[in-house]
């Protein structure tokens, strides 16, 4: 299992798509930034080992990591 996962959704109640799994934090951050700038998805998050470390969804706050 990869250490970092980038998730995206347009559904305010469910995270629908895992768009990247990687062990590279920089790659995960770059993918999330590109998705954010594309305006294709309403919400984007980065998970690290099952914990959300970054999210633009106010209902999915990032945990201290």
Backbone atoms as SQL, in Angstrom:
CREATE TABLE atoms (id INTEGER PRIMARY KEY, chain TEXT, resi INTEGER, resn TEXT, atom TEXT, x REAL, y REAL, z REAL);
INSERT INTO atoms VALUES
  (1, 'A', 1, 'UNK', 'N', 0.840, -1.182, 0.000),
  (2, 'A', 1, 'UNK', 'CA', 0.000, 0.000, 0.000),
  (3, 'A', 1, 'UNK', 'C', 0.886, 1.247, 0.000),
  (4, 'A', 2, 'UNK', 'N', 0.545, 2.186, -0.840),
  (5, 'A', 2, 'UNK', 'CA', 1.316, 3.427, -0.938),
  (6, 'A', 2, 'UNK', 'C', 1.093, 4.295, 0.296),
  (7, 'A', 3, 'UNK', 'N', 2.094, 5.081, 0.633),
  (8, 'A', 3, 'UNK', 'CA', 2.018, 5.927, 1.820),
  (9, 'A', 3, 'UNK', 'C', 1.091, 7.120, 1.632),
  (10, 'A', 4, 'UNK', 'N', 0.984, 7.634, 0.405),
  (11, 'A', 4, 'UNK', 'CA', 0.174, 8.822, 0.127),
  (12, 'A', 4, 'UNK', 'C', -0.901, 8.494, -0.906),
  (13, 'A', 5, 'UNK', 'N', -2.106, 9.003, -0.658),
  (14, 'A', 5, 'UNK', 'CA', -3.207, 8.854, -1.592),
  (15, 'A', 5, 'UNK', 'C', -3.825, 10.224, -1.829),
  (16, 'A', 6, 'UNK', 'N', -4.107, 10.532, -3.082),
  (17, 'A', 6, 'UNK', 'CA', -4.788, 11.779, -3.430),
  (18, 'A', 6, 'UNK', 'C', -6.220, 11.412, -3.815),
  (19, 'A', 7, 'UNK', 'N', -7.166, 11.984, -3.065),
  (20, 'A', 7, 'UNK', 'CA', -8.587, 11.726, -3.275),
  (21, 'A', 7, 'UNK', 'C', -9.262, 12.979, -3.798),
  (22, 'A', 8, 'UNK', 'N', -10.323, 12.777, -4.596),
  (23, 'A', 8, 'UNK', 'CA', -11.094, 13.903, -5.118),
  (24, 'A', 8, 'UNK', 'C', -12.561, 13.502, -5.236),
  (25, 'A', 9, 'UNK', 'N', -13.426, 14.519, -5.154),
  (26, 'A', 9, 'UNK', 'CA', -14.861, 14.263, -5.281),
  (27, 'A', 9, 'UNK', 'C', -15.610, 15.550, -5.591),
  (28, 'A', 10, 'UNK', 'N', -16.766, 15.392, -6.157),
  (29, 'A', 10, 'UNK', 'CA', -17.717, 16.484, -6.296),
  (30, 'A', 10, 'UNK', 'C', -18.918, 16.246, -5.389),
  (31, 'A', 11, 'UNK', 'N', -18.954, 15.097, -4.755),
  (32, 'A', 11, 'UNK', 'CA', -20.039, 14.703, -3.856),
  (33, 'A', 11, 'UNK', 'C', -19.690, 15.161, -2.436),
  (34, 'A', 12, 'UNK', 'N', -20.501, 16.019, -1.829),
  (35, 'A', 12, 'UNK', 'CA', -20.161, 16.512, -0.493),
  (36, 'A', 12, 'UNK', 'C', -20.270, 15.452, 0.609),
  (37, 'A', 13, 'UNK', 'N', -20.782, 14.269, 0.289),
  (38, 'A', 13, 'UNK', 'CA', -20.997, 13.241, 1.304),
  (39, 'A', 13, 'UNK', 'C', -20.104, 12.011, 1.164),
  (40, 'A', 14, 'UNK', 'N', -19.358, 11.918, 0.061),
  (41, 'A', 14, 'UNK', 'CA', -18.551, 10.719, -0.150),
  (42, 'A', 14, 'UNK', 'C', -17.335, 11.036, -1.017),
  (43, 'A', 15, 'UNK', 'N', -16.180, 10.516, -0.599),
  (44, 'A', 15, 'UNK', 'CA', -14.966, 10.634, -1.411),
  (45, 'A', 15, 'UNK', 'C', -15.031, 9.546, -2.468),
  (46, 'A', 16, 'UNK', 'N', -15.133, 9.924, -3.733),
  (47, 'A', 16, 'UNK', 'CA', -15.451, 8.969, -4.788),
  (48, 'A', 16, 'UNK', 'C', -14.267, 8.455, -5.590),
  (49, 'A', 17, 'UNK', 'N', -13.170, 9.217, -5.683),
  (50, 'A', 17, 'UNK', 'CA', -12.085, 8.802, -6.574),
  (51, 'A', 17, 'UNK', 'C', -10.715, 8.946, -5.924),
  (52, 'A', 18, 'UNK', 'N', -9.986, 7.847, -5.907),
  (53, 'A', 18, 'UNK', 'CA', -8.577, 7.892, -5.528),
  (54, 'A', 18, 'UNK', 'C', -7.806, 8.030, -6.834),
  (55, 'A', 19, 'UNK', 'N', -7.185, 9.183, -7.029),
  (56, 'A', 19, 'UNK', 'CA', -6.542, 9.494, -8.309),
  (57, 'A', 19, 'UNK', 'C', -5.047, 9.231, -8.337),
  (58, 'A', 20, 'UNK', 'N', -4.444, 9.034, -7.172),
  (59, 'A', 20, 'UNK', 'CA', -3.008, 8.756, -7.149),
  (60, 'A', 20, 'UNK', 'C', -2.657, 8.035, -5.858),
  (61, 'A', 21, 'UNK', 'N', -1.844, 6.998, -5.989),
  (62, 'A', 21, 'UNK', 'CA', -1.240, 6.329, -4.842),
  (63, 'A', 21, 'UNK', 'C', 0.262, 6.342, -5.082),
  (64, 'A', 22, 'UNK', 'N', 1.015, 6.857, -4.110),
  (65, 'A', 22, 'UNK', 'CA', 2.461, 6.992, -4.283),
  (66, 'A', 22, 'UNK', 'C', 3.154, 6.999, -2.922),
  (67, 'A', 23, 'UNK', 'N', 4.432, 6.715, -2.919),
  (68, 'A', 23, 'UNK', 'CA', 5.244, 6.848, -1.716),
  (69, 'A', 23, 'UNK', 'C', 5.956, 8.196, -1.674),
  (70, 'A', 24, 'UNK', 'N', 5.755, 9.004, -2.705),
  (71, 'A', 24, 'UNK', 'CA', 6.437, 10.292, -2.844),
  (72, 'A', 24, 'UNK', 'C', 5.510, 11.441, -2.429),
  (73, 'A', 25, 'UNK', 'N', 5.811, 12.061, -1.293),
  (74, 'A', 25, 'UNK', 'CA', 4.975, 13.151, -0.781),
  (75, 'A', 25, 'UNK', 'C', 4.904, 14.322, -1.770),
  (76, 'A', 26, 'UNK', 'N', 6.017, 14.658, -2.378),
  (77, 'A', 26, 'UNK', 'CA', 6.063, 15.773, -3.324),
  (78, 'A', 26, 'UNK', 'C', 5.168, 15.491, -4.536),
  (79, 'A', 27, 'UNK', 'N', 5.174, 14.267, -5.014),
  (80, 'A', 27, 'UNK', 'CA', 4.322, 13.894, -6.141),
  (81, 'A', 27, 'UNK', 'C', 2.845, 13.997, -5.754),
  (82, 'A', 28, 'UNK', 'N', 2.493, 13.560, -4.551),
  (83, 'A', 28, 'UNK', 'CA', 1.108, 13.665, -4.076),
  (84, 'A', 28, 'UNK', 'C', 0.682, 15.122, -3.953),
  (85, 'A', 29, 'UNK', 'N', 1.549, 15.965, -3.427),
  (86, 'A', 29, 'UNK', 'CA', 1.247, 17.382, -3.279),
  (87, 'A', 29, 'UNK', 'C', 1.075, 18.047, -4.644),
  (88, 'A', 30, 'UNK', 'N', 1.935, 17.709, -5.593),
  (89, 'A', 30, 'UNK', 'CA', 1.839, 18.278, -6.944),
  (90, 'A', 30, 'UNK', 'C', 0.539, 17.856, -7.626),
  (91, 'A', 31, 'UNK', 'N', 0.142, 16.597, -7.465),
  (92, 'A', 31, 'UNK', 'CA', -1.096, 16.116, -8.067),
  (93, 'A', 31, 'UNK', 'C', -2.291, 16.840, -7.452),
  (94, 'A', 32, 'UNK', 'N', -2.318, 16.989, -6.129),
  (95, 'A', 32, 'UNK', 'CA', -3.415, 17.685, -5.459),
  (96, 'A', 32, 'UNK', 'C', -3.484, 19.140, -5.910),
  (97, 'A', 33, 'UNK', 'N', -2.343, 19.782, -6.039),
  (98, 'A', 33, 'UNK', 'CA', -2.307, 21.181, -6.489),
  (99, 'A', 33, 'UNK', 'C', -2.836, 21.306, -7.919),
  (100, 'A', 34, 'UNK', 'N', -2.436, 20.394, -8.791),
  (101, 'A', 34, 'UNK', 'CA', -2.908, 20.424, -10.175),
  (102, 'A', 34, 'UNK', 'C', -4.419, 20.209, -10.242),
  (103, 'A', 35, 'UNK', 'N', -4.936, 19.298, -9.435),
  (104, 'A', 35, 'UNK', 'CA', -6.381, 19.067, -9.396),
  (105, 'A', 35, 'UNK', 'C', -7.118, 20.295, -8.879),
  (106, 'A', 36, 'UNK', 'N', -6.568, 20.913, -7.853),
  (107, 'A', 36, 'UNK', 'CA', -7.179, 22.113, -7.287),
  (108, 'A', 36, 'UNK', 'C', -7.249, 23.226, -8.330),
  (109, 'A', 37, 'UNK', 'N', -6.168, 23.431, -9.050),
  (110, 'A', 37, 'UNK', 'CA', -6.106, 24.488, -10.057),
  (111, 'A', 37, 'UNK', 'C', -6.986, 24.197, -11.275),
  (112, 'A', 38, 'UNK', 'N', -7.257, 22.937, -11.540),
  (113, 'A', 38, 'UNK', 'CA', -8.071, 22.571, -12.705),
  (114, 'A', 38, 'UNK', 'C', -9.559, 22.829, -12.491),
  (115, 'A', 39, 'UNK', 'N', -9.972, 22.985, -11.250),
  (116, 'A', 39, 'UNK', 'CA', -11.392, 23.171, -10.905),
  (117, 'A', 39, 'UNK', 'C', -12.271, 22.021, -11.384),
  (118, 'A', 40, 'UNK', 'N', -11.687, 20.862, -11.621),
  (119, 'A', 40, 'UNK', 'CA', -12.455, 19.697, -12.064),
  (120, 'A', 40, 'UNK', 'C', -13.223, 19.069, -10.901),
  (121, 'A', 41, 'UNK', 'N', -12.655, 19.162, -9.706),
  (122, 'A', 41, 'UNK', 'CA', -13.274, 18.571, -8.526),
  (123, 'A', 41, 'UNK', 'C', -13.536, 19.638, -7.478),
  (124, 'A', 42, 'UNK', 'N', -14.608, 19.447, -6.740),
  (125, 'A', 42, 'UNK', 'CA', -14.967, 20.388, -5.681),
  (126, 'A', 42, 'UNK', 'C', -14.064, 20.217, -4.458),
  (127, 'A', 43, 'UNK', 'N', -13.800, 18.965, -4.096),
  (128, 'A', 43, 'UNK', 'CA', -13.003, 18.688, -2.904),
  (129, 'A', 43, 'UNK', 'C', -11.827, 17.782, -3.262),
  (130, 'A', 44, 'UNK', 'N', -10.684, 18.056, -2.624),
  (131, 'A', 44, 'UNK', 'CA', -9.453, 17.299, -2.839),
  (132, 'A', 44, 'UNK', 'C', -8.804, 17.078, -1.483),
  (133, 'A', 45, 'UNK', 'N', -8.204, 15.908, -1.304),
  (134, 'A', 45, 'UNK', 'CA', -7.525, 15.613, -0.039),
  (135, 'A', 45, 'UNK', 'C', -6.307, 14.736, -0.298),
  (136, 'A', 46, 'UNK', 'N', -5.341, 14.852, 0.595),
  (137, 'A', 46, 'UNK', 'CA', -4.183, 13.961, 0.599),
  (138, 'A', 46, 'UNK', 'C', -4.215, 13.185, 1.905),
  (139, 'A', 47, 'UNK', 'N', -4.177, 11.866, 1.785),
  (140, 'A', 47, 'UNK', 'CA', -4.087, 10.999, 2.961),
  (141, 'A', 47, 'UNK', 'C', -2.683, 10.435, 3.052),
  (142, 'A', 48, 'UNK', 'N', -2.205, 10.292, 4.279),
  (143, 'A', 48, 'UNK', 'CA', -0.904, 9.685, 4.535),
  (144, 'A', 48, 'UNK', 'C', -1.108, 8.583, 5.564),
  (145, 'A', 49, 'UNK', 'N', -0.884, 7.349, 5.132),
  (146, 'A', 49, 'UNK', 'CA', -1.076, 6.185, 5.998),
  (147, 'A', 49, 'UNK', 'C', -2.443, 6.203, 6.673),
  (148, 'A', 50, 'UNK', 'N', -3.490, 6.562, 5.918),
  (149, 'A', 50, 'UNK', 'CA', -4.853, 6.518, 6.429),
  (150, 'A', 50, 'UNK', 'C', -5.328, 7.762, 7.148),
  (151, 'A', 51, 'UNK', 'N', -4.469, 8.766, 7.293),
  (152, 'A', 51, 'UNK', 'CA', -4.852, 10.020, 7.945),
  (153, 'A', 51, 'UNK', 'C', -4.822, 11.160, 6.930),
  (154, 'A', 52, 'UNK', 'N', -5.815, 12.023, 6.979),
  (155, 'A', 52, 'UNK', 'CA', -5.854, 13.161, 6.065),
  (156, 'A', 52, 'UNK', 'C', -4.852, 14.206, 6.527),
  (157, 'A', 53, 'UNK', 'N', -3.890, 14.544, 5.644),
  (158, 'A', 53, 'UNK', 'CA', -2.877, 15.539, 6.011),
  (159, 'A', 53, 'UNK', 'C', -3.113, 16.874, 5.319),
  (160, 'A', 54, 'UNK', 'N', -3.992, 16.885, 4.288),
  (161, 'A', 54, 'UNK', 'CA', -4.361, 18.136, 3.634),
  (162, 'A', 54, 'UNK', 'C', -5.708, 17.939, 2.980),
  (163, 'A', 55, 'UNK', 'N', -6.574, 18.948, 3.079),
  (164, 'A', 55, 'UNK', 'CA', -7.882, 18.887, 2.449),
  (165, 'A', 55, 'UNK', 'C', -8.432, 20.290, 2.286),
  (166, 'A', 56, 'UNK', 'N', -9.162, 20.519, 1.192),
  (167, 'A', 56, 'UNK', 'CA', -9.857, 21.789, 1.042),
  (168, 'A', 56, 'UNK', 'C', -11.340, 21.648, 1.402),
  (169, 'A', 57, 'UNK', 'N', -11.718, 20.496, 1.944),
  (170, 'A', 57, 'UNK', 'CA', -13.085, 20.244, 2.388),
  (171, 'A', 57, 'UNK', 'C', -13.212, 20.608, 3.862),
  (172, 'A', 58, 'UNK', 'N', -14.058, 21.567, 4.212),
  (173, 'A', 58, 'UNK', 'CA', -14.180, 21.954, 5.625),
  (174, 'A', 58, 'UNK', 'C', -14.709, 20.844, 6.523),
  (175, 'A', 59, 'UNK', 'N', -15.377, 19.837, 5.944),
  (176, 'A', 59, 'UNK', 'CA', -15.871, 18.715, 6.731),
  (177, 'A', 59, 'UNK', 'C', -14.859, 17.579, 6.847),
  (178, 'A', 60, 'UNK', 'N', -13.709, 17.731, 6.208),
  (179, 'A', 60, 'UNK', 'CA', -12.635, 16.742, 6.288),
  (180, 'A', 60, 'UNK', 'C', -11.359, 17.477, 6.686),
  (181, 'A', 61, 'UNK', 'N', -11.271, 17.850, 7.942),
  (182, 'A', 61, 'UNK', 'CA', -10.097, 18.623, 8.363),
  (183, 'A', 61, 'UNK', 'C', -8.822, 17.780, 8.354),
  (184, 'A', 62, 'UNK', 'N', -7.723, 18.423, 8.080),
  (185, 'A', 62, 'UNK', 'CA', -6.425, 17.768, 8.120),
  (186, 'A', 62, 'UNK', 'C', -6.026, 17.541, 9.564),
  (187, 'A', 63, 'UNK', 'N', -5.412, 16.389, 9.801),
  (188, 'A', 63, 'UNK', 'CA', -4.911, 16.064, 11.125),
  (189, 'A', 63, 'UNK', 'C', -3.490, 16.552, 11.254),
  (190, 'A', 64, 'UNK', 'N', -3.084, 16.881, 12.460),
  (191, 'A', 64, 'UNK', 'CA', -1.684, 17.247, 12.687),
  (192, 'A', 64, 'UNK', 'C', -0.846, 16.017, 12.402),
  (193, 'A', 65, 'UNK', 'N', 0.217, 16.231, 11.640),
  (194, 'A', 65, 'UNK', 'CA', 1.047, 15.103, 11.256),
  (195, 'A', 65, 'UNK', 'C', 2.502, 15.438, 11.383);
